[in-house]
Amino acid sequence: MGADRADDGDEADRAVTQSLPPYPSTVGHHLTHTVGAMRDVLGFRSRAMAERDLVRIHLLGPGDVYHLGHPDHFERVLLNDRDRFRKSDDFQLAFEGGLVAVEGETWQRQRDVLQPLFARDRLVDYADGMVEQIRRRCRRWTPGERIDLAAESSDLTLDVLFATLFGRELAVDGDEEIRTAASHLHHWFAPTSYPLPTWIPTPARLRFKRGKRRLQDVATDLLEEKADDPPADPSEADDLLSLLVALRESGVESEALSDDRLRDQVVTMIFAGHDTTATAISFACYALAHHPEVRDRFHAEVDTLDGPPTLDDLDDLSVTERIVTEALRCYPPVYTIPRETTTDVTMDGYRIPAGEPVWLTVDQVHTDSRFYDDPETFRPARWDGSLRERIPDFAYVPFGGGPRRCIGRRFALMEAKLALATIGREYHLAWPGTEPDDPPLLAGMTARMAPGTEFRVQSR
Ligand code: HEM
């Protein structure tokens, strides 16, 4: 599929003479793409990319969108040729001056300032707090009851984020303002709205605007709360909010982290740091409910623990770790990594003009049979051997790649392992109905478990 994939370098001149990538032949005329994508964004794209790694999709609003689905494309866009691909405007619209959206020097300074909070030795301090928050929530479940796992895991990961990174415990059945504001940024990417021209004020866009304002207010309030007792020096801050407040007070980094940018970091962390991990946890539980043989191995492993999991147990939880790895492969929370070309580029022998949206399709790479046997099947044991070494680096990319790889990946992996082990020692979350036709996946800015997806709590 696709010749000359490695095209790169200064090819702008040559690119002008080349043709644009074709519209796919598998999803009807390009003027019908918008309807197909609005109906079922992931299914549409899987059909569209069935024959090629690079296709052009036409959406009424954004116009042509170039979908890239080979690990070599990811490596080039995220690493080797990254100067030709900038973050798309959608990032600024949602996160303004937050780390996930900014570019260049500003990004580098922000990343350097925030990185220490996510360093390996720092994560050690978060483990106990994570388990405490997870247990606090699970203790409320009673055997036999049905829980909305999408809501529970989203609340759980928000509890963890606040207690660890923000140094502020949320009320287990309260702080609703924060909890609801945190979910609204998804609406910008609602599949029923995103493909339409931006001048149409769809209900999803209006919800996005209201939700974003609320989330910004929440972030400002959180920073103000911390401002009452700021650390004397940024190096003494032991959580993100204190660090940001201390930076503001000390005037250090005032350019890279102006007042609005401090607020935007908090918005970014709230959004990027909880629903993504909630998806990993809820779909791992979903997969366990449907794969009894995996579940038996998982329960056998967590039953060897003396009590609730601790930091010291993490290395021994290899079955649990592979369940998380495989859940992130089958149900990647960030299913698209969007960029925009800064110049004309040549890709697989085709031209992609400057200023066009380029979408790296994580879900396609993760289910590509050239890299994974039986790719649609949830099989954590596939990671037992040397698979990681045998597949290309960019064939497994739940956290992206290159310098802008997820800053919170270690945090997320630790949290997901600890959450599964804590839940699994006491409960089995059973699927109450018959086998579903499709996983209950809802695609917004990230992919999440559909709200209202219920599981029955069974004690073990
Ligand atoms: C399973 C959970 C998670 C997944 C799948 C995930 C995925 C990703 C991906 C794919 C990117 C790259 C986006 C791009 O290149 O455009 C990213 C970036 C980012 N993530 Fe995560 N993430 C997760 C958890 C977290 C957590 C827990 C935090 C913070 C507490 C976090 C904060 C961020 C931030 C701030 C960035 C921007 C980094 C930069 O541009 O330098 N993420 N994440």
Boltz pocket constraint, residues with backbone or C-beta under 6 A from the ligand:
constraints:
  - pocket:
      binder: B
      contacts: [[A, 99], [A, 100], [A, 101], [A, 102], [A, 111], [A, 165], [A, 268], [A, 269], [A, 272], [A, 273], [A, 274], [A, 276], [A, 277], [A, 280], [A, 332], [A, 333], [A, 334], [A, 337], [A, 338], [A, 397], [A, 398], [A, 399], [A, 400], [A, 401], [A, 403], [A, 404], [A, 405], [A, 406], [A, 407], [A, 408], [A, 409], [A, 411], [A, 412], [A, 413]]
      max_distance: 6.0
